[in-house]
């Protein structure tokens, strides 16, 4: 087992690039992940999230740049690094022909764990993820939420210091998502560092201590969820449906940060209550909503609102 360096970040990424021919999937990005936090990588489809984490856990070769995990260079020590991390990929990689406990036993062999140790750890993990009653069931008998919890549990069989999760709750119903979130929060309390990619802004806002927002292979912003909201949108959002020209002119006079979408005007305000009351007082016949800004507002402001393939 690798000696974990307590004085350095768990992950250091410097000027990282990943190219497929002339296409730059990851284009000169840098960030650090401190021990014991949940760090998120957010972005639209094709932003470079999965390409980034695949390089971090040694699955995909680096085109250029550097990655250090536990202070070790991934290019030179990827086998040692992989022994100390857990990876939960987007796809279900469980063996459908095996039972739940058998999936643990087979996976444990990759880490040279004997059967007795594997079963002991698997039993503990199944209790933690509330799956102990299904240990003899086949994977095909489990619900979608159970499968995702099982994949995460299996990734912890080697007792990793770093857990990498690529969109862990995609396709789950709200109840299952919240169950997964609670387990991940408990893992973080135990000191495990989590690297997470997700399309769900509420998931990132709840779990992530720090995050980066990527698009077209580049980092657009990084920081805590709340600091990004404060920097890019302010505390409040005012939304006006079908704004008239007079209202647009009024908003410009107020020098408010805004996005004019044609059919809708979005105004970003640090404290929007007074401006909201003024708009409602002068333009009462128009639909006007005041709400708190969210991480999703930051995401859409930075990456755009058009549909992606």
LUMLUM-56036 format. One record per atom (N, C-alpha, C): residue in one letter; x, y, z. Coordinates in steps of 0.001 Angstrom, whole numbers, plus 500000, padded with zeros to 6 digits. Each point is the difference from the previous one (the first is absolute). Example, Ala and Ser with C-alpha at 12.3 -4.5 7.8 and 13.67 -1.06 7.14 Angstrom:
BEGIN
A513190494310507800A499110501190500000A500900501200500000S499650501050499280S500820501190500060S499230501090500730
//
This chain:
BEGIN
X500839498807500000X499161501193500000X500874501243500000X499575501016499246X500775501234499890X499882500797501295X501099500601500423X499990500905501142X499348501301499563X498870500355500608X499266501199499611X500700501231500568X500277500950499140X500642501244500411X498933500939500567X500053500228501319X498973500797500677X500165501497499770X501169500418499532X500274501438499894X499685500565498625X499689499147499022X499735500455498644X498561499700499603X499468500693498990X498669499657499489X499968498549499510X498837499380500083X499858498620499529X500206499922498490X499482501016499276X500148500046498541X500559501362499604X500995499994499139X500521501219499396X499998499809498486X499278500846499293X499924499960498535X500638501280499470X500978499857499090X500721501147499478X500050499962498474X499408501019499366X500072500188498543X499647498720499253X498928499366500423X499602498700499460X499314500145498651X500423499158499053X499385499985498678X499721498560499570X498877499834499297X499656498714499401X499452500263498611X500675499478499002X499596500211498612X499674498682499327X499003500039499138X499660498887499129X500150500517498573X501167499762499416X500300500613498719X500135501502500171X499235500751499222X500043501462500094X499020500560501031X499187499111500608X498993500448500960X500571499999501408X499922501139500694X500490500128501372X498835499764500966X499924498806500562X498930499685500954X500238500688501335X501272500102500389X500407500716501212X501117500939499583X499834501289500285X500878501002499395X500670500886501055X501109499492500560X500859500791500884X499268500433501270X499607499018500807X499304500307501247X500904499707501205X499763500709501084X500756499822501241X499060500169501192X500145499127500990X499257500138501258X500622499067501036X499604500199501264X500469499162501094X498817499555500844X500119498803500582X498957499447500867X500625499697501354X499532500689501036X500526499786501348X499412498741500620X500683499487500996X499565498783500678X498691500230500752X499114499012499939X498799499985500803X498844500832499492X500103500527498770X498906500803499449X499320499236498864X498854500511499595X499369499547498759X500233501071498955X500661499618498925X500346500936498931X499216499607498756X499278500961499431X499155499714498849X500554500524498699X499751499264498930X500287500457498642X498674500043499261X499553501212499644X498719500206499347X500213500469498572X499052499671499135X500060500464498628X498958499321499143X499648500592498855X499047499367499087X500593498735499391X499201499275499246X500513498847499268X501139500438499082X501084499242500015X501139500316499148X500927501059500554X499794500388501268X500826501059500591X501412499528500318X500181498692500183X501316499458500336X500090499401501394X498852499863500676X499986499501501380X500525498573500094X499373499108499235X500382498590500081X501421499786499491X500397500712498955X501375499886499510X500998500386501081X499640501014500794X500888500449501079X500151498942501072X498892499459500495X500129499051501105X500593498675499536X499795499631498729X500632498771499507X501515500117499990X500505501189499765X501451500204500093X500455499981501447X499157500520500901X500382500051501406X500132498607500598X499121499063499609X500144498657500573X500764499036499083X500699500555499009X500950499211499236X499419499156498890X498721500218499672X499374499201498950X500359500510498612X500143501325499855X500263500613498700X501344500722500028X500848499797498994X501308500664499979X499871501519499897X500949500686500592X500050501462499957X500685500442498715X499402500969499301X500650500563498821X501158500896500419X499742500902500944X501061500820500587X499530500554501328X500932500479500818X499680500486501330X500338498964501052X499617500280501229X500358499135501122X498818499782500928X499953498790500573X499044499664501046X500764499310501128X499821500515501202X500585499371501181X498861499606500930X499978498730500405X499010499477500934X500755499444501197X499647500471501192X500750499661501219X501470500388499873X500279501042499226X501375500435499809X500781499194498992X499367499007499359X500665499135499030X499581500370498581X500936499926499079X499755500292498594X499225498845499384X498801500281499460X499168498941499435X500682499306498827X500887500702499305X500691499398498862X500967498915500436X500542500133501201X501030499065500470X499467498999501018X498966500360500739X499569499176501131X498513499666499942X499458499837498790X498555499812499900X499529498719500685X500835498954500028X499589498766500675X499870500206501509X500961500694500597X499942500287501433X498815500902500320X499772500973499127X498890500929500219X498664499270499904X499849499149498993X498732499299499799X499670499073501159X501048499544500712X499772499132501157X499394500764501169X500100501330499985X499556500839501125X498751500802499693X499392499784498836X498810500763499644X498840499066499692X498794500531500119X498813499287499569X499361500771498861X499515499275499002X499435500639498810X498599499455499744X499058500912499854X498635499640499636X499695500663498664X499962499224498942X499795500527498655X498517500232499729X499720500676498879X498607500281499632X499209498717499785X500602499055499313X499295498778499621X499979498988501142X499009499138499974X499916498896500945X500976498911499571X501069499818500765X501028499004499658X499894498748500862X498867499823500681X499795498804500804X499745498797499083X500364498824500467X499773498774499233X498587499502500284X499105500016499011X498598499625500240X499820498519500310X500986499174499676X499892498562500248X500383499608501421X500518500957500757X500449499725501359X499071500646501018X500056499494501229X499259500622501081X500727501254500462X499354500748500879X500600501222500529X501327499698500687X500019499028500892X501221499698500739X501080499438499076X499608499228498985X500979499468499050X500657501112499189X499252501066499690X500591501138499302X501111500623500843X499796500068501302X501047500506500881X501218499083499994X499757498709500089X501100499043500070X500877500072498751X499365500067498841X500762500064498744X500765501313499920X499346501108500335X500648501307499905X501165500112500977X499888499356501150X501052500074501019X501314499380499509X499910499102499043X501224499362499496X500910500989499299X499430501077499428X500831501013499357X500934500675501002X499633499946501286X500805500629501044X500703498967500868X500036498779499513X500713498905500673X499468499768501416X498684500108500160X499380499738501292X499544498549500055X500250499335501114X499551498619500128X498486499975500216X499416498824499836X498552499861500031X499424500411501348X500656499614501094X499498500330501341X499939501516500191X501079500713499622X500037501458500130X498952500650499109X499879499460498773X499036500565499060X498580499897500537X499640498846500574X498644499804500505X499757500885501220X501004500137500869X499855500858501177X499762501454499590X500806500476499056X499839501386499555X498697500186499238X499653499025499172X498755500089499234X498792500061500934X500008499171501034X498882499980500951X499857501346500701X501135500583500378X499973501313500648X499469501070499050X500440499973498748X499559500981499016X498521499824499657X499552498766499917X498590499755499703X499109500520501129X500462499870501244X499241500569501125X499971501520499899X501131500599499678X500100501450499905X499053500544498935X499884499292498873X499153500449498897X498598499376500045X499650499403501130X498660499419500205X499656498968498934X500962499128499714X499803498967498989X500255498594500552X500163499886501310X500388498708500569X498963498914499755X498723500377499866X498963499004499768X500024499454498573X500767500639499116X500033499565498603X501328499359499619X500784499582500975X501350499512499712X500007498754499114X498953499184500042X499949498776499188X499150500166498741X499482501200499797X499185500257498806X500892500234498795X499491499698498838X500728500314498774X499817501479499678X500969500556499313X499989501425499687X498743500376499215X499533499092499132X498828500277499165X498725500139500822X500022499583501267X498822500088500860X499932501325500758X501024500839499857X500076501242500765X499377501163499242X499509500980500744X499494501229499389X501168500869499550X499673501038499224X501051500896499522X500760500662501129X499266500437501049X500653500631501134X500904499046500745X499580498750500155X500828498991500657X501270499724499203X499871499942498677X501163499749499149X501041501095500163X499555501272500005X500961501094500142X500666499960501365X499247499705501056X500606499896501329X500973498835500052X499669498914499305X500881498837499977X501300500297499263X499918500718498884X501205500348499241X500926500875500847X499422500951500732X500817500846500871X500597499170501139X499184499122500586X500494499149501089X501167499132499524X499854499416498826X501073499149499469X501284500786499782X499877501277499607X501183500842499776X500762500276501286X499384499692501154X500641500253501291X500632498747500604X500004498890499274X500472498725500530X501473500053500402X500787500832499336X501435500120500313X500295501096501009X498946500529500646X500114501057500998X500803501196499465X499531500606498908X500764501071499347X499979501306500784X501044500797499790X500046501357500551X499298500987499071X499853499610498731X499386500848498977X498936499208499258X498789500554499920X498893499376499273X499634500886498826X500040499437498791X499694500741498781X498655499522499464X499070500932499850X498638499671499590X499639500766498735X499683499276498939X499623500621498734X498485499915499844X499324501119500281X498538500093499911X499316498848500743X500188499919501303X499542498833500760X498499499849500140X499218501075499802X498554499886500223X499175500227498741X500629499960498837X499266500194498750X498913498929499839X498789500446499721X498896499072499758X499265499531501230X500419500446501184X499342499551501222X498805500890500344X499027499416500691X498869500781500483X500455500842501193X499218501027500371X500432500908501077X500330499298501309X499215498995500386X500274499298501254X501353499295499959X500292499325498885X501275499284499874X501174500963499965X499825501139499320X501066500996499958X500335500491501397X498972500293500798X500235500499501355X500665498934500872X499669498739499798X500659498932500741X501492499956499672X500330500124498722X501402500010499591X500717501206500585X499342501171499961X500615501214500551X500338499821501478X499077499428500764X500239499819501437X501205499095500236X500138498952499207X501136499096500169X501308500696499632X499992500803498949X501215500715499601X500388501032501054X499022500658500597X500295500953501076X500631499287501195X499522498805500308X500581499223501096X501421499560499680X500259499641498748X501348499622499602X500959501174500149X499537501195499642X500847501189500134X500304500265501472X499028499778500876X500225500182501433X501062499035500513X500140498841499347X501015499022500384X501390500379499497X500100501101499232X501298500458499520X500339499610498588X499072499330499304X500257499604498618X499841501209499081X500953500211499119X499929501060499002X499160499512498822X499109500836499516X499096499613498911X500191500940498815X500199499414498832X500024500742498741X498760499605499219X499178500986499657X498660499730499477X499749500758498705X499450499313498991X499437500694498852X498483499819500051X499260501032499626X498546499906500050X499377501019499065X498780499686499543X499187500946499239X498977500685500903X499883499521501238X498989500534500909X500593501121500844X499495501217499801X500534501139500738X499640499929501487X498823499456500326X499650499860501413X500907498993500683X500416498986499276X500939499016500536X501352500648500298X500488500789499055X501283500682500186X499926501003501143X498903500742500082X499858501004501054X499957499352501377X499391498830500088X499887499325501301X501298499311500404X500672499331499050X501129499150500357X501359500680499916X500159500918499048X501343500490499675X500442501156500896X501213499869500542X500632501113500712X500604500983499004X500574499458498923X500551500810498917X499674499315498688X500020500761498915X499712499416498696X500582500863498896X500087499397498822X500332500735498787X498856499814499017X499748501024499192X499038499906498901X500791500017498706X499824498949499192X500730499843498744X499074500145498807X500571500412498870X499298499954498725X501044500035498894X499784499198498973X500919499923498858X501432499748500454X500146499163501036X501320499586500454X500720500959500901X499402501163500297X500656501013500824X499226500242501290X500708500445501031X499353500383501253X499535501442499893X498706500222500210X499423501340499935X500008500691501354X499858499218501066X499954500577501345X500301498907501006X500518500390501160X500185499042501079X499903500700501345X499527499250500995X499801500529501337X498935499202500718X499556500482501157X498900499352500703X498691500366499311X498949499187500161X498714500351499381X499521501397500367X500101500365501271X499498501295500416X500850501140499468X501331499801499941X500849501074499478X499746500225498512X499697498932499260X499704500149498576X498662500719499794X499025499688500848X498715500694499915X500191501488500271X500772500318501031X500233501411500345X500729500728498880X500966499320499372X500821500654498977X499262500200498687X499209499014499584X499451500033498645X498531500414499914X499243499859501060X498579500340499899X499527500943501090X500632500014501146X499460500744501121X498982499176500756X499442500588501031X499123499256500908X498656499657499383X499467500887499182X498637499831499491X499935499993498472X498939499360499502X499667499992498576X498598500578499839X499866500946499072X498685500515499624X499725499538498573X498901499285499813X499628499500498674X498721500695499551X500041500557498798X498829500685499441X499645499342498675X498785499511499901X499531499375498763X499496501072499040X500319499827498722X499553500898498933X500230501481500361X501233500395500278X500254501399500404X499802500965498840X499472501165500304X499825501024498975X501244500874499926X500088500814498958X501183500821499783X500234500984501144X498923500537500561X500138500946501108X500651499343501209X499637498733500248X500591499285501127X501472499706499740X500325499634498758X501405499773499655X500815501283500212X499463501114499565X500693501280500156X500168500343501478X498970499727500797X500064500253501440X501102499169500646X500085498730499608X501023499123500561X501403500482499643X500173500459498757X501316500509499587X500360501262500786X499013500827500262X500252501217500780X500491499668501408X499513498903500539X500402499577501335X501382499338500007X500567499812498780X501319499367499854X500044498617500674X498889499282499890X499919498658500576X500607498981499036X500704499026500563X500483498884499171X498786499217499511X499978499678498721X498803499353499491X500297499167498761X499066499105499688X499986499229498760X498648500226499338X500029500460498768X498767500219499257X499820498841499032X499031499133500295X499748498812499193X498876500223498997X499584501247499831X498911500312499087X498656499862500678X499575498764500214X498717499750500644X500076500133501511X501241500117500517X500176500042501444X501225500834500337X499882500825501029X501112500813500480X500413499495501378X501293499704500156X500525499519501271X500939501060500561X499698500469501184X500797501038500649X500695499390501219X501327500185500088X500784499508501124X500225501155500977X499685499793501264X500091501081500982X500562499485501320X500854500790500625X500551499621501296X498914500019501062X499172501012499975X498816500051500865X498865500548499136X499195499084499470X499044500395498966X498631500404500486X499776500039501311X498648500258500500X499506501393499618X500838500998500158X499581501363499681X499738500158498506X500908499436499175X499812500080498552X498746499242499583X499746498862500626X498808499204499700X498728500804500283X499963500646501160X498819500796500352X499811501155499013X501098500606499576X499904501119499064X499477499527498643X500472498863499547X499531499452498718X498520499658500080X499603499346501086X498592499625500151X499105501228500094X500520501053500631X499210501211500134X499799500734498693X501012499967499125X499917500745498737X499502499136498842X500169498676500115X499627499111498888X499169498840500554X498931500315500692X499244498971500724X499277499022499092X499800500348498731X499241499108499120X500877498895499417X501276500017500323X500903498978499492X500351498996501098X500251498741499587X500394498967500950X501413500260500485X500165500069501311X501305500299500588X500196499113501225X501134499298500054X500275499068501095X501326500374500649X500025500004501323X501233500185500765X500324498683500689X501244499521499855X500402498756500653X501490500066500351X500422499068500829X501407499914500359X500793499416498832X501206500485499792X500860499469498948X500510498624500412X500231499141499011X500486498642500239X501233499728499153X500624498862500266X501149499585499210X499609499766498546X498753499600499770X499523499796498632X500001501308499211X499680501110500658X500058501309499338X501428500320499566X500968499700500858X501408500218499657X500387499121498814X499602498729500057X500327499045498952X499470500461498646X498737500409499956X499390500430498740X500601501318499511X500328500880500923X500596501277499624X501364499793499334X500764499019500515X501355499773499497X500038499113498759X499118499003499928X500076499018498921X498954500213498912X499055500910500230X498980500257498993X498757499169500205X498974500310499255X498695499350500169X499562499184498797X500865499904498994X499614499236498819X500103498510500258X499218499221499263X500042498542500136X501301499472499444X500531498938500640X501222499337499544X499663498594499549X500750499521499012X499792498623499543X500734499052500924
//
